[in-house]
């Protein structure tokens, strides 16, 4: 097709409109399979990035399809997309690809299945969980409506709209009311900073009991009055953006690793902006605080020295790899004997016991699903000997892996 016949700048506006409205990643790929435009809010984890390279096969489907057809794709990672061909004067110009999105909630079992089916490193679980949770979850009816919308946008050239703002009548200010509002505002600000101190303290300590007490007493961001009364949704979102930042800072003080901080913070940033009504935004208020608090409680290394903190972080992020005292000490640049002493002193168990305990907890997730054999699970979580895995599993659970699988099925 003659590229001069296709108005790129106008179609860019169509893609931007679609991205803004759906809050999903949107791409335009031309008839030569060149990625001409991509508007992306979700950072694809490295383990999943190969899923992007499917443009030629999509082109084959769309080139011969009727203009009113849209194609629904789901890849081996469970990521779902909608693709629609773009034509001008009946000539194929390329396609719009919207997604990824999901049609079911990505719970623990969902993530386990993705890891097993694609042979992904188990140490990527946390990042995968955060990524999948950041995606839109839509019903089949909604995905059909989305396909219908994209088809209609792609069938017609973009028309620039014009905003018309009527003259606004300025209200007459009441001096007494104004002074009252200023006084109330000062009280609200003082109250807000007291809440911030309490929340940040609870999150930094991973203190779930204290956080629950704050909720019971009704001291949360959702109870602070709107800063933009004429736009309550925007006001609520602005407060949640502030809350997300405060919780991130508190969790960092609490010793949460930057990898966890980034994934949690990014997911909530996207989720906040994607919320379409006040009830959803207000639900996020408690979800955000609890998520950070739980993460600090589970993964914080604040109480450890720098040496032990580095060792724990290295273990957690390389659980499926061969891990020995010498290997870990080399990678974090410390003396093995010194690391061994410090680790046992601070964690109150040997490094090997800690590694085995973590691996057994991880193995339970895959044994519960029953998708792969016990031997495969053992290798997935870092054991290279089934008999040793069985002995270690029984040490921490009092039953064998086989017995655990049977129990999980009943």
N, C-alpha and C positions, 0 to 999 in steps of 0.2 A: 504493500500500500504506500502511496505517496504521503510522506509524513507531513507535508504542507497542508493536506486535506484534514488533518486531525489537529484540533485546537488544544495543545497540551496545557496551556495556562488555565483554560476554562475547565478542563477535566480534572486538573489538580484541585480546583475548588470543590468539585464533586467528591473527590476522595477525602479532602479535609472535612467536608460537611458530614460525610459518613462516619469518619473517625470521631468527630466531636459528638455526634448523636449517639453512636453505639458504645463509645468508650472502649472499643476493642482495637487491637493492632490492625492496621489496614495498609495494603500494598497494591501498587499497580505495576504489572509486568507487561511489557509491550510484545508485539508479534514476533520479535527476535529473541524472546526470553530474557530481555534485559530488565533488571529491576529499576524502574524509572522513578518511583516514589515510594517511600515507606514511612509511615507514621506509627511509631512503636513506643508503647509505655511499659511493656513487660520485658525485663532482661531474661533472655532464654538461658538457663543453666548450661554449662559447657557439655554436660552429659547428653543433652537433648538437641544440640545445635545441628546435628546432621539431618534433623527432620525438616529443615527449611529448603533442602535442595530437591524439590519435586516439581519445579516449574515446567519442564518439558512434558511430563506426563499429564499435567493439568491442561496444558495447551492442546495436546492431542484430543482430549475429551471435548474441549470447548470450541475448537475451530469448526467442527462439523455440526455442533448443536444448534438448535433453533434459538433465536435471540431472546425468547422469554424463558429459557431454561436456566436454572441455577443448580450447581453441583455441591453436594455435601460430602466432605472427606473426613475420615478419622484415621490417624496413623497408629503405629504400634505403641506409641507413648500415651495413647488415649486423648490426644489433642485433636480438637474438632475445628473444621474450617468450612467456610462457604465461598465458592468461587463463581464469578459471573463474567461471561464474555462481554467485551465492549466492541460495538460495531458502528461504523459510520458509512452511510451509503451502501449498506449490505456487505462492506468489507471488514474483515476481522482486524482489530487494532491491538488486541491484548486482553488482559483480564484483571479484574479486581479480586483480591484475596482478603477475606476478613476472618480474623481469628489469631491465635487459638481461643476457644472457649470450651466449656464442658457442659454435659447434659446430666451429670450426677455429681453429688457432693464428694470431693476428694478426701475421704476419710482414711484412717490408718491402713485398712485393708486394700483400698484403691492404690495407695502408694506402694505397698508391699507387692501387689500384683505387677505394677509397672516395673519395679526393680527386678523382679524375678523374670518376667517375660523378655526384658531387654538386657539382662545380665549386667545391670548397672552396679557400681560400687555401693555397698551398704552405707558407707560413710557420707554419701550424698543425700541420705534420707531427709535430713533437716532442711537443706536448701531446696530439694524437690518439693517437700511439703509446703514450704512458704511460697514457692512459685505457683503450684497448682491452686493454692488457696487464694491467690491474687487474681485468678481468672474468673470471668463471668460464668455463672451457672444458669443456663436458660433451658426452658422446656422445649419439647419438640414443636409445640404450637408457636412458641416465640421464634424458634429458628426458622420455621416456615415463613413467618411474617417478616423476619429479617431478610430472607432470600427474596421475598416479594418486593420489599423496599429497595434492595440493591439493584434488582432487575429494572425497576422503574426509574431509578436514578441513572443507571447506565444507558438506558434506551434513549434518553433525551439530553441534548446539550444543556449545560448549566445556564440558568438565568440569574443575573445579579439582582438581588432584592434591595430595597431601600428602606431604611428605618425612618419612621416619622414620629417625632416626639411632640405631643401637644403641649401647649403652655400650661405650666403648673401654677396654681394659685397659692401664694405664700401664706401660711397660717399667721394669725396675730399672736405674738408671744405674750404669755402671761408671766410676769416677773416672779410672782410667788411660786408658781408651778416650776419655773426654771430653777429657782434656788433649791426647791425641794428635791428635784431630780439630781442636781449636782451633789447634794448631801447624800442622797441614796447611792449615787455612783461611787462616792468615796468609801462608803460602808461596804459596798459590793466588792470593790477592789481589795480592801483589807481582808475581807472574808475569803476571796479567791486565793490570795497569797498564803493564807493559813492552810487552806486545803492543799495547795501545791506542796507545801513543806511536809504535810502528813503523808501525801501520796508518794512523794519522792523518797521519803524515809522508808516507807513500807516496801516499795519496789526495790530499792537498793539493797535491802536486807533479804528480799525474797520472802517477806513476812505475809503469808496468805491470810493468817488469822487477823492481823491488823487491817489488811485491806478489806476483808469482809466486814469488819467493824465500821470502817468508813462508809461502806455501802449501806449498812443497816441504819446508820445515823443520817443517811440521806445527803452526806457531804460528797457530792460528785460534780463534775463539770456540767452535767446535764441540768443541774439546778441553778446555774448561773444565768442571770437574765441576758436576753439577746442584745448584742452590740449593734445589730442592724435590724431593728424591729420590723421594717418594711420588707425584709427578706429573711425570714426565720431560718430557712434551710441553709442559706449561705452563712448566716451567723453561726448556726450549729456546726457546720463544716469547719469554719475558721477556728472555733474552739477546739474541735477534735484534732486539727492540724497542730495546734499549740500543745494539746495533750500528748500527741504522738511524739513530739520533740522532747517534752519534759520527761516522758517515760523512757525514751531512748537514753537521755542524759543520766537519769537515775539508774537504769540498768547497766550503763557503762561504769558508773561509780561502784555498782555492785559486783563488778568483775566479769560481766558477760562479754564473750569474745566478739570482736568486730564483725566476723562473718555472720554470727547470729543476729547481731544488732542490725546490720544492713538488710538482711533478708526480711526480718520482722518489720522494720521501719518502712521499707519500700512497699511491702504488701499492704500495710495499712494506709500509706499515702494514696495508693491506687484505689483501695476500697472506699476510702472517705470520699474521694471525688466522684466515684461511680454511684454512690448512694443517691436515690431519686426521691426519697421522702423522709420526713422527720422521724417517724417511728424506727426506721432502719438506722438512721444516724444516732438516735438515742441508745439503741441497743449496742452500737459500737463502743459507746462510752465505757461500759463495764468490760467488754471483750478486750479492748486495747490494754487496759490496766491489768487485767488478770493474765493476759498472754505474756506481758513483760515480766510480771511478778513470778509466774510459773517458770519462765525461762531462766530467771536469776536463781530461783530455788533449785532447779534441776541442773543447770550448766555453769553456774557461777564458780569462779576460781579465786574469788576475792580473799578468802581466808588463807590462801596458799602463798608461799614465797614465789618469786619470779621463776626460779628454776622449776619448781613443781608445777606451777601454772602452765609453763611452756610444755612440760611433759604431758600433762593432762590434755591440753588442747591438741597436741600432736597425736596422741592416742585416739581421741574422739574423732579426729578427721582422717584417720588412716586405719580404721579398725579392721578392714578386710585384708590388709597387707601383713607380711611377716613382721612381727614386732618383738624385738629382744631389747634387753637393757642396753647392750652395746649400740645397737642400731639407733635407738631413741637418743641416747647420750650424744652420739656423733652428730645427729641432725639438729640438736638444740645446743651443741657446742659446750658440753660440760663433762666432767670426769664421771665415769660410770659408777664407781664406788660411792662418790659423794652424792650423786643423784639417787642411788638406791637407799642410802641412809636417810636423806631428806624426805624422800617419797614415803617411806614407811612411817617416819616420825609424824608427818603432817596428815597423810591420808589414812593412817592407822591400818594399813594393809600393804603387802608387798606389791610391787608394780605388776608382777605377773598375775596376782590375784585380782587386781583392779581390771586388767585387760580381759581376763577370763570372765569376770562378772559382767562386764559391758557386752562381751560377745554373746554370752548366754541370754541376756535380756533381749538383744537384737534377734537372736535365733528364734525366740519364742514367737515373734511376729510372723515369721515365715512358716514355722511348723503349724501354727493355727490355721493358716490358709490351705495347707495340704496340696499346693500346686506342684511342688517339687519334692524329691526324695530327701530323707534325713541326711544322706551323704552329701547331696548338693547343698543343703542348708549349711552343713558344717563347713564346707569349702567357701561358701559365700561370706561367712562371718569371720574367716581367718584361720580355721583349724584345717590342718592338712592330714589329719589322721582320725578316722571315724571312732575308733576305740577310745582314743584320748578325749574326743568331744563328748562321748557318752559318759565317761568317768567324771569329767568336769561338770557336765549338765546335771548329773545325779548329785554331785557335791553341793550345788547351789539350789536345787529344786527338790531333792529327796526322791525323785523318780527319774526313769530313763526317758530319752527323747521319744521312744516308741509309746511308752505309757502316757506321755504328755499329749501326743497326737491323738490317742484314743480318747483321752479325757476331753480334749478340745472339741471332738466330734459329737460328744454326748450333750 
